């Protein structure tokens, strides 16, 4: 759900995904966690990566929005995302993995932190 919250249909940079993950789960994902999740989602066709931004593939937007809009609010969005993934039964079929380095994630986290401090 963090990618959906951060991007909707516009695409989100890594720092925006980290911000959404922090807002919903109160935790900053590690480089390994982000790489693993983004790779699985990309290989199943759930997300697209283009010019440094990640977005939900159009085929899935409406069903993810419906899951997000269900009862529970922002702080249950992680649980809603897991339920949606289980119901959808995505299959992994291709594409390269997405490997993020600790340096990339640290830079994105720093950008997120700067964004918070400005507001």
CNS distance restraints for C-alpha pairs under 8 A (distance, minus, plus):
assign (resid   1 and name CA) (resid   5 and name CA) 6.00 0.50 0.50
assign (resid   1 and name CA) (resid  64 and name CA) 7.93 0.50 0.50
assign (resid   1 and name CA) (resid  68 and name CA) 7.62 0.50 0.50
assign (resid   1 and name CA) (resid  77 and name CA) 6.20 0.50 0.50
assign (resid   1 and name CA) (resid  78 and name CA) 6.09 0.50 0.50
assign (resid   1 and name CA) (resid  80 and name CA) 7.77 0.50 0.50
assign (resid   1 and name CA) (resid  81 and name CA) 5.30 0.50 0.50
assign (resid   2 and name CA) (resid   6 and name CA) 5.98 0.50 0.50
assign (resid   2 and name CA) (resid  17 and name CA) 5.71 0.50 0.50
assign (resid   2 and name CA) (resid  18 and name CA) 7.68 0.50 0.50
assign (resid   2 and name CA) (resid  20 and name CA) 4.92 0.50 0.50
assign (resid   2 and name CA) (resid  21 and name CA) 5.10 0.50 0.50
assign (resid   2 and name CA) (resid  24 and name CA) 7.46 0.50 0.50
assign (resid   2 and name CA) (resid  78 and name CA) 7.80 0.50 0.50
assign (resid   3 and name CA) (resid   7 and name CA) 5.86 0.50 0.50
assign (resid   3 and name CA) (resid   8 and name CA) 7.57 0.50 0.50
assign (resid   3 and name CA) (resid  12 and name CA) 7.12 0.50 0.50
assign (resid   3 and name CA) (resid  17 and name CA) 5.52 0.50 0.50
assign (resid   3 and name CA) (resid  20 and name CA) 7.38 0.50 0.50
assign (resid   3 and name CA) (resid  54 and name CA) 7.26 0.50 0.50
assign (resid   3 and name CA) (resid  55 and name CA) 6.75 0.50 0.50
assign (resid   3 and name CA) (resid  56 and name CA) 7.16 0.50 0.50
assign (resid   4 and name CA) (resid   8 and name CA) 4.90 0.50 0.50
assign (resid   4 and name CA) (resid   9 and name CA) 7.83 0.50 0.50
assign (resid   4 and name CA) (resid  55 and name CA) 7.30 0.50 0.50
assign (resid   4 and name CA) (resid  56 and name CA) 6.49 0.50 0.50
assign (resid   4 and name CA) (resid  64 and name CA) 7.64 0.50 0.50
assign (resid   5 and name CA) (resid  17 and name CA) 7.95 0.50 0.50
assign (resid   5 and name CA) (resid  20 and name CA) 6.30 0.50 0.50
assign (resid   6 and name CA) (resid  11 and name CA) 7.62 0.50 0.50
assign (resid   6 and name CA) (resid  12 and name CA) 5.72 0.50 0.50
assign (resid   6 and name CA) (resid  16 and name CA) 5.60 0.50 0.50
assign (resid   6 and name CA) (resid  17 and name CA) 5.52 0.50 0.50
assign (resid   6 and name CA) (resid  19 and name CA) 7.77 0.50 0.50
assign (resid   6 and name CA) (resid  20 and name CA) 5.80 0.50 0.50
assign (resid   7 and name CA) (resid  11 and name CA) 4.47 0.50 0.50
assign (resid   7 and name CA) (resid  12 and name CA) 4.60 0.50 0.50
assign (resid   7 and name CA) (resid  16 and name CA) 7.96 0.50 0.50
assign (resid   7 and name CA) (resid  17 and name CA) 7.96 0.50 0.50
assign (resid   7 and name CA) (resid  54 and name CA) 7.43 0.50 0.50
assign (resid   7 and name CA) (resid  55 and name CA) 5.96 0.50 0.50
assign (resid   7 and name CA) (resid  56 and name CA) 7.69 0.50 0.50
assign (resid   8 and name CA) (resid  55 and name CA) 7.16 0.50 0.50
assign (resid   8 and name CA) (resid  56 and name CA) 7.18 0.50 0.50
assign (resid   8 and name CA) (resid  61 and name CA) 7.64 0.50 0.50
assign (resid   9 and name CA) (resid  55 and name CA) 6.30 0.50 0.50
assign (resid   9 and name CA) (resid  56 and name CA) 6.63 0.50 0.50
assign (resid   9 and name CA) (resid  58 and name CA) 7.59 0.50 0.50
assign (resid   9 and name CA) (resid  61 and name CA) 7.51 0.50 0.50
assign (resid  10 and name CA) (resid  55 and name CA) 6.71 0.50 0.50
assign (resid  11 and name CA) (resid  53 and name CA) 5.21 0.50 0.50
assign (resid  11 and name CA) (resid  54 and name CA) 4.98 0.50 0.50
assign (resid  11 and name CA) (resid  55 and name CA) 4.24 0.50 0.50
assign (resid  11 and name CA) (resid  56 and name CA) 7.56 0.50 0.50
assign (resid  12 and name CA) (resid  16 and name CA) 5.84 0.50 0.50
assign (resid  12 and name CA) (resid  17 and name CA) 6.53 0.50 0.50
assign (resid  12 and name CA) (resid  53 and name CA) 4.88 0.50 0.50
assign (resid  12 and name CA) (resid  54 and name CA) 5.20 0.50 0.50
assign (resid  12 and name CA) (resid  55 and name CA) 6.35 0.50 0.50
assign (resid  13 and name CA) (resid  17 and name CA) 6.58 0.50 0.50
assign (resid  13 and name CA) (resid  52 and name CA) 6.16 0.50 0.50
assign (resid  13 and name CA) (resid  53 and name CA) 4.61 0.50 0.50
assign (resid  13 and name CA) (resid  54 and name CA) 6.39 0.50 0.50
assign (resid  14 and name CA) (resid  18 and name CA) 6.26 0.50 0.50
assign (resid  14 and name CA) (resid  52 and name CA) 7.80 0.50 0.50
assign (resid  14 and name CA) (resid  53 and name CA) 7.10 0.50 0.50
assign (resid  14 and name CA) (resid  54 and name CA) 7.66 0.50 0.50
assign (resid  14 and name CA) (resid 105 and name CA) 7.61 0.50 0.50
assign (resid  14 and name CA) (resid 108 and name CA) 5.94 0.50 0.50
assign (resid  15 and name CA) (resid  19 and name CA) 6.14 0.50 0.50
assign (resid  15 and name CA) (resid 105 and name CA) 7.95 0.50 0.50
assign (resid  15 and name CA) (resid 108 and name CA) 4.37 0.50 0.50
assign (resid  15 and name CA) (resid 109 and name CA) 5.89 0.50 0.50
assign (resid  15 and name CA) (resid 111 and name CA) 6.28 0.50 0.50
assign (resid  15 and name CA) (resid 112 and name CA) 5.32 0.50 0.50
assign (resid  16 and name CA) (resid  20 and name CA) 6.24 0.50 0.50
assign (resid  16 and name CA) (resid 112 and name CA) 6.98 0.50 0.50
assign (resid  17 and name CA) (resid  21 and name CA) 6.12 0.50 0.50
assign (resid  18 and name CA) (resid  22 and name CA) 6.08 0.50 0.50
assign (resid  18 and name CA) (resid  28 and name CA) 6.23 0.50 0.50
assign (resid  18 and name CA) (resid  29 and name CA) 6.85 0.50 0.50
assign (resid  18 and name CA) (resid 108 and name CA) 7.59 0.50 0.50
assign (resid  18 and name CA) (resid 109 and name CA) 6.89 0.50 0.50
assign (resid  18 and name CA) (resid 112 and name CA) 7.38 0.50 0.50
assign (resid  19 and name CA) (resid  23 and name CA) 6.13 0.50 0.50
assign (resid  19 and name CA) (resid  28 and name CA) 7.93 0.50 0.50
assign (resid  19 and name CA) (resid 112 and name CA) 6.28 0.50 0.50
assign (resid  20 and name CA) (resid  24 and name CA) 6.16 0.50 0.50
assign (resid  21 and name CA) (resid  25 and name CA) 5.64 0.50 0.50
assign (resid  21 and name CA) (resid  26 and name CA) 7.06 0.50 0.50
assign (resid  21 and name CA) (resid  27 and name CA) 6.65 0.50 0.50
assign (resid  21 and name CA) (resid  28 and name CA) 6.58 0.50 0.50
assign (resid  21 and name CA) (resid  29 and name CA) 7.26 0.50 0.50
assign (resid  22 and name CA) (resid  26 and name CA) 4.42 0.50 0.50
assign (resid  22 and name CA) (resid  27 and name CA) 4.74 0.50 0.50
assign (resid  22 and name CA) (resid  28 and name CA) 5.43 0.50 0.50
assign (resid  22 and name CA) (resid  29 and name CA) 7.99 0.50 0.50
assign (resid  23 and name CA) (resid  27 and name CA) 7.87 0.50 0.50
assign (resid  23 and name CA) (resid  75 and name CA) 7.82 0.50 0.50
assign (resid  24 and name CA) (resid  74 and name CA) 6.33 0.50 0.50
assign (resid  24 and name CA) (resid  75 and name CA) 5.10 0.50 0.50
assign (resid  24 and name CA) (resid  76 and name CA) 7.37 0.50 0.50
assign (resid  24 and name CA) (resid  77 and name CA) 6.62 0.50 0.50
assign (resid  24 and name CA) (resid  78 and name CA) 6.68 0.50 0.50
assign (resid  25 and name CA) (resid  75 and name CA) 7.16 0.50 0.50
assign (resid  25 and name CA) (resid  78 and name CA) 6.97 0.50 0.50
assign (resid  29 and name CA) (resid  33 and name CA) 5.85 0.50 0.50
assign (resid  29 and name CA) (resid  34 and name CA) 6.20 0.50 0.50
assign (resid  30 and name CA) (resid  34 and name CA) 6.14 0.50 0.50
assign (resid  30 and name CA) (resid 102 and name CA) 7.77 0.50 0.50
assign (resid  30 and name CA) (resid 105 and name CA) 7.34 0.50 0.50
assign (resid  31 and name CA) (resid  35 and name CA) 5.95 0.50 0.50
assign (resid  31 and name CA) (resid 100 and name CA) 5.70 0.50 0.50
assign (resid  31 and name CA) (resid 101 and name CA) 6.03 0.50 0.50
assign (resid  31 and name CA) (resid 102 and name CA) 5.45 0.50 0.50
assign (resid  31 and name CA) (resid 105 and name CA) 5.80 0.50 0.50
assign (resid  32 and name CA) (resid  36 and name CA) 6.01 0.50 0.50
assign (resid  32 and name CA) (resid 100 and name CA) 7.39 0.50 0.50
assign (resid  33 and name CA) (resid  37 and name CA) 6.13 0.50 0.50
assign (resid  34 and name CA) (resid  38 and name CA) 5.88 0.50 0.50
assign (resid  34 and name CA) (resid 100 and name CA) 7.28 0.50 0.50
assign (resid  35 and name CA) (resid  39 and name CA) 5.87 0.50 0.50
assign (resid  35 and name CA) (resid  97 and name CA) 7.80 0.50 0.50
assign (resid  35 and name CA) (resid  98 and name CA) 5.52 0.50 0.50
assign (resid  35 and name CA) (resid  99 and name CA) 5.01 0.50 0.50
assign (resid  35 and name CA) (resid 100 and name CA) 5.53 0.50 0.50
assign (resid  36 and name CA) (resid  40 and name CA) 6.24 0.50 0.50
assign (resid  36 and name CA) (resid  98 and name CA) 7.60 0.50 0.50
assign (resid  36 and name CA) (resid  99 and name CA) 7.88 0.50 0.50
assign (resid  37 and name CA) (resid  41 and name CA) 6.12 0.50 0.50
assign (resid  38 and name CA) (resid  42 and name CA) 5.92 0.50 0.50
assign (resid  38 and name CA) (resid  47 and name CA) 7.74 0.50 0.50
assign (resid  38 and name CA) (resid  97 and name CA) 7.90 0.50 0.50
assign (resid  38 and name CA) (resid  98 and name CA) 6.19 0.50 0.50
assign (resid  39 and name CA) (resid  43 and name CA) 5.98 0.50 0.50
assign (resid  39 and name CA) (resid  96 and name CA) 7.56 0.50 0.50
assign (resid  39 and name CA) (resid  97 and name CA) 4.75 0.50 0.50
assign (resid  39 and name CA) (resid  98 and name CA) 4.93 0.50 0.50
assign (resid  39 and name CA) (resid  99 and name CA) 7.64 0.50 0.50
assign (resid  40 and name CA) (resid  44 and name CA) 6.22 0.50 0.50
assign (resid  40 and name CA) (resid  92 and name CA) 7.04 0.50 0.50
assign (resid  40 and name CA) (resid  97 and name CA) 7.83 0.50 0.50
assign (resid  41 and name CA) (resid  45 and name CA) 6.28 0.50 0.50
assign (resid  41 and name CA) (resid  46 and name CA) 5.06 0.50 0.50
assign (resid  41 and name CA) (resid  47 and name CA) 5.62 0.50 0.50
assign (resid  42 and name CA) (resid  46 and name CA) 5.86 0.50 0.50
assign (resid  42 and name CA) (resid  47 and name CA) 5.05 0.50 0.50
assign (resid  42 and name CA) (resid  48 and name CA) 6.22 0.50 0.50
assign (resid  42 and name CA) (resid  49 and name CA) 7.82 0.50 0.50
assign (resid  42 and name CA) (resid  95 and name CA) 6.97 0.50 0.50
assign (resid  42 and name CA) (resid  97 and name CA) 7.55 0.50 0.50
assign (resid  42 and name CA) (resid  98 and name CA) 7.92 0.50 0.50
assign (resid  43 and name CA) (resid  92 and name CA) 5.15 0.50 0.50
assign (resid  43 and name CA) (resid  93 and name CA) 5.78 0.50 0.50
assign (resid  43 and name CA) (resid  94 and name CA) 4.94 0.50 0.50
assign (resid  43 and name CA) (resid  95 and name CA) 5.36 0.50 0.50
assign (resid  43 and name CA) (resid  96 and name CA) 7.22 0.50 0.50
assign (resid  43 and name CA) (resid  97 and name CA) 7.36 0.50 0.50
assign (resid  44 and name CA) (resid  90 and name CA) 5.94 0.50 0.50
assign (resid  44 and name CA) (resid  91 and name CA) 5.43 0.50 0.50
assign (resid  44 and name CA) (resid  92 and name CA) 4.31 0.50 0.50
assign (resid  44 and name CA) (resid  93 and name CA) 5.90 0.50 0.50
assign (resid  44 and name CA) (resid  94 and name CA) 7.11 0.50 0.50
assign (resid  45 and name CA) (resid  57 and name CA) 6.90 0.50 0.50
assign (resid  45 and name CA) (resid  92 and name CA) 7.82 0.50 0.50
assign (resid  46 and name CA) (resid  56 and name CA) 5.88 0.50 0.50
assign (resid  46 and name CA) (resid  57 and name CA) 5.43 0.50 0.50
assign (resid  46 and name CA) (resid  60 and name CA) 6.83 0.50 0.50
assign (resid  47 and name CA) (resid  54 and name CA) 6.59 0.50 0.50
assign (resid  47 and name CA) (resid  55 and name CA) 5.39 0.50 0.50
assign (resid  47 and name CA) (resid  56 and name CA) 4.39 0.50 0.50
assign (resid  47 and name CA) (resid  57 and name CA) 5.09 0.50 0.50
assign (resid  48 and name CA) (resid  54 and name CA) 5.65 0.50 0.50
assign (resid  48 and name CA) (resid  55 and name CA) 5.33 0.50 0.50
assign (resid  48 and name CA) (resid  56 and name CA) 6.29 0.50 0.50
assign (resid  48 and name CA) (resid  57 and name CA) 6.07 0.50 0.50
assign (resid  49 and name CA) (resid  53 and name CA) 5.63 0.50 0.50
assign (resid  49 and name CA) (resid  54 and name CA) 4.58 0.50 0.50
assign (resid  49 and name CA) (resid  55 and name CA) 6.59 0.50 0.50
assign (resid  50 and name CA) (resid  54 and name CA) 6.54 0.50 0.50
assign (resid  56 and name CA) (resid  60 and name CA) 6.76 0.50 0.50
assign (resid  56 and name CA) (resid  61 and name CA) 6.32 0.50 0.50
assign (resid  57 and name CA) (resid  61 and name CA) 6.64 0.50 0.50
assign (resid  58 and name CA) (resid  62 and name CA) 7.94 0.50 0.50
assign (resid  60 and name CA) (resid  64 and name CA) 6.14 0.50 0.50
assign (resid  61 and name CA) (resid  65 and name CA) 6.02 0.50 0.50
assign (resid  62 and name CA) (resid  66 and name CA) 6.12 0.50 0.50
assign (resid  63 and name CA) (resid  67 and name CA) 6.24 0.50 0.50
assign (resid  64 and name CA) (resid  68 and name CA) 6.07 0.50 0.50
assign (resid  64 and name CA) (resid  81 and name CA) 7.77 0.50 0.50
assign (resid  64 and name CA) (resid  84 and name CA) 7.19 0.50 0.50
assign (resid  65 and name CA) (resid  69 and name CA) 5.99 0.50 0.50
assign (resid  66 and name CA) (resid  70 and name CA) 6.37 0.50 0.50
assign (resid  67 and name CA) (resid  80 and name CA) 6.23 0.50 0.50
assign (resid  67 and name CA) (resid  81 and name CA) 7.32 0.50 0.50
assign (resid  67 and name CA) (resid  84 and name CA) 6.60 0.50 0.50
assign (resid  68 and name CA) (resid  73 and name CA) 7.94 0.50 0.50
assign (resid  68 and name CA) (resid  77 and name CA) 6.22 0.50 0.50
assign (resid  68 and name CA) (resid  80 and name CA) 6.47 0.50 0.50
assign (resid  68 and name CA) (resid  81 and name CA) 7.51 0.50 0.50
assign (resid  69 and name CA) (resid  73 and name CA) 7.62 0.50 0.50
assign (resid  72 and name CA) (resid  76 and name CA) 5.51 0.50 0.50
assign (resid  72 and name CA) (resid  77 and name CA) 7.52 0.50 0.50
assign (resid  73 and name CA) (resid  77 and name CA) 6.78 0.50 0.50
assign (resid  76 and name CA) (resid  80 and name CA) 6.27 0.50 0.50
assign (resid  77 and name CA) (resid  81 and name CA) 6.02 0.50 0.50
assign (resid  78 and name CA) (resid  82 and name CA) 6.37 0.50 0.50
assign (resid  79 and name CA) (resid  83 and name CA) 6.26 0.50 0.50
assign (resid  80 and name CA) (resid  84 and name CA) 6.09 0.50 0.50
assign (resid  81 and name CA) (resid  85 and name CA) 6.14 0.50 0.50
assign (resid  82 and name CA) (resid  86 and name CA) 6.24 0.50 0.50
assign (resid  83 and name CA) (resid  87 and name CA) 6.25 0.50 0.50
assign (resid  84 and name CA) (resid  88 and name CA) 6.05 0.50 0.50
assign (resid  85 and name CA) (resid  89 and name CA) 6.36 0.50 0.50
assign (resid  85 and name CA) (resid  90 and name CA) 7.22 0.50 0.50
assign (resid 100 and name CA) (resid 104 and name CA) 6.18 0.50 0.50
assign (resid 100 and name CA) (resid 105 and name CA) 6.78 0.50 0.50
assign (resid 101 and name CA) (resid 105 and name CA) 6.39 0.50 0.50
assign (resid 102 and name CA) (resid 106 and name CA) 5.94 0.50 0.50
assign (resid 103 and name CA) (resid 107 and name CA) 6.10 0.50 0.50
assign (resid 104 and name CA) (resid 108 and name CA) 6.23 0.50 0.50
assign (resid 105 and name CA) (resid 109 and name CA) 6.00 0.50 0.50
assign (resid 106 and name CA) (resid 110 and name CA) 6.07 0.50 0.50
assign (resid 107 and name CA) (resid 111 and name CA) 6.25 0.50 0.50
assign (resid 108 and name CA) (resid 112 and name CA) 6.20 0.50 0.50
assign (resid 109 and name CA) (resid 113 and name CA) 6.12 0.50 0.50
assign (resid 110 and name CA) (resid 114 and name CA) 6.13 0.50 0.50
assign (resid 111 and name CA) (resid 115 and name CA) 6.18 0.50 0.50
assign (resid 112 and name CA) (resid 116 and name CA) 6.37 0.50 0.50
assign (resid 113 and name CA) (resid 117 and name CA) 6.30 0.50 0.50
assign (resid 114 and name CA) (resid 118 and name CA) 6.33 0.50 0.50
assign (resid 115 and name CA) (resid 119 and name CA) 6.74 0.50 0.50
